[in-house]
Amino acid sequence: MTEVAGGVTTTASPAHPALERLTRAQIEALQLQRLKRQLSRLAVTNPFFAARWRAAGVDVADVRRLDDIRRLPVVAKEDVLADQIAAPPYGMRLGVDPRDVFELTLSSGTSGKLQEVHAHTVRDAHMRAMHGIAFRWAGMRADETLVFHVGISNSASHGPFHRGIRGLGRLPYLVGHLGFPQRLELMERFGLDHMYAMPSALNGLAQLCEEQGRPARERFPALRSIMISGEGWPVGFIERMEEAWGARIHEGYGASQTYGGFVMSNCERGTVAGGRRNGMHFYEWAILLEVLDPDTLEPVGFGEVGELVVTHLEKEASPLVRFRTRDRVRLLPWSDCPCGRQLNMVESGTIGRWDDMIKVKGQNVFPTEVDEIVFGHPEIGEYQARVAIGPSGRDIAEMRVGIAHGPLDRPGVEAALEALGNELKATTNVSFQLRPVPLSELPQFTTPDSKPRRWTDERQTDLARPS
């Protein structure tokens, strides 16, 4: 299938390089063409969206420009879950014959009832191969090997990853179900040119290599690139990991709600250049991404922080139109990147959750900001924070800090903790009680299916106890 965008004929294949090199005018023309087609189809075939738009008094024929999408109501996780409960298992949002469901993904959640179900047709499944774009930009070639530090499940981390890599001509091998020592053994046995890992796993593997007396860059000299996702990180962490592994690090962003796969990633420049964060380019031919003020739902400007809102331009089963991800991102213009692609971006390494914000002693504390400070210290491998009511009846913030590479009382640890406490206070305006512990005492968040949950808030429980 072909389409004409701004005078340029392009294929509908999500991995076609021509789509990456469209001008802004061509990108927006293609987005509008696909948006109109998608809305017209959903108004007839999708009871969930048809009912919502009727209730809002919206006629999709009135969407004549990209900005007109703001006429449509936003959709939240609660709306999707309520639909699923009313019409299990997919909800009325499915919009296709259930026999056409080829694959499904589940969002992360603390129980099955809180997990969104996202179905995919065969065509949707091939759209999800957009993961391959991220690896191609990272330099992967058809004759090279990739190792996956990902456990297989119904999350978004299985089908799209594999189809994306196969689209480049290479089958990855899997180690995410194993412990770190077994992973390193397989990596040595089969070799690797590229790998995907969560930042926490990347850090833990590098530490284990050091403990075994065989630094990662010496142990795996053929490694050329590393793909990460799922966690925030400080610039210093990336620089240390690139030095430790001898490979450039790239980042991708995806979720169950984004075709169940990546919809943006770093170009050839990677996550960091010259001590500064790069951006992740949107795959704008396949998805319309808005960055909105979470309170007013008005667009934010370049350089500003807002909530990422997702609209699928081509998805058939379980589509989303103006879905609020609750992800907190910083919008960047395409012109900030010298690669020449006119695809807008969000800042690498700073994506967090609006609903993860914790108010401590009247201060807004974002865990991603704390992550950046903590993991800026090479002595620290992991942490867990706890907010509670102290003996005086006021909020207290405690943090167990996992010390890497040796004993707790070795030289430099005390100074590092003092510096950490000062940085946390300066950034959050909250004083943390820091307690060093062996790194082995803390959970290791190693795959996208074990997303970091480093914070607990015990204040409601404390308040419920008798004085």
Secondary structure as UniProt FT lines:
FT   STRAND          2..5
FT   TURN            6..7
FT   STRAND          8..11
FT   TURN            14..15
FT   HELIX           17..20
FT   HELIX           24..45
FT   HELIX           47..55
FT   TURN            56..57
FT   HELIX           60..62
FT   HELIX           66..71
FT   HELIX           77..86
FT   TURN            88..90
FT   HELIX           92..94
FT   HELIX           98..100
FT   STRAND          103..106
FT   HELIX           112..114
FT   STRAND          117..120
FT   HELIX           122..127
FT   HELIX           128..130
FT   HELIX           131..137
FT   TURN            138..139
FT   TURN            142..143
FT   STRAND          146..148
FT   TURN            156..157
FT   HELIX           159..167
FT   TURN            168..169
FT   STRAND          173..174
FT   TURN            176..177
FT   HELIX           180..190
FT   STRAND          194..196
FT   HELIX           199..211
FT   TURN            212..213
FT   HELIX           216..219
FT   TURN            221..222
FT   STRAND          225..228
FT   HELIX           235..245
FT   STRAND          248..255
FT   TURN            256..260
FT   STRAND          261..265
FT   TURN            268..269
FT   STRAND          272..273
FT   TURN            274..275
FT   STRAND          276..277
FT   STRAND          279..282
FT   TURN            284..286
FT   STRAND          287..292
FT   TURN            294..296
FT   TURN            302..303
FT   STRAND          305..312
FT   STRAND          323..332
FT   HELIX           334..336
FT   TURN            338..339
FT   STRAND          345..347
FT   TURN            348..349
FT   STRAND          352..353
FT   HELIX           354..356
FT   STRAND          358..360
FT   TURN            361..362
FT   STRAND          363..365
FT   HELIX           367..374
FT   TURN            375..376
FT   TURN            378..379
FT   STRAND          380..389
FT   TURN            391..392
FT   STRAND          395..403
FT   TURN            408..409
FT   TURN            411..412
FT   HELIX           413..428
FT   STRAND          432..438
FT   HELIX           439..441
FT   TURN            448..449
FT   STRAND          455..457
FT   HELIX           459..464
//
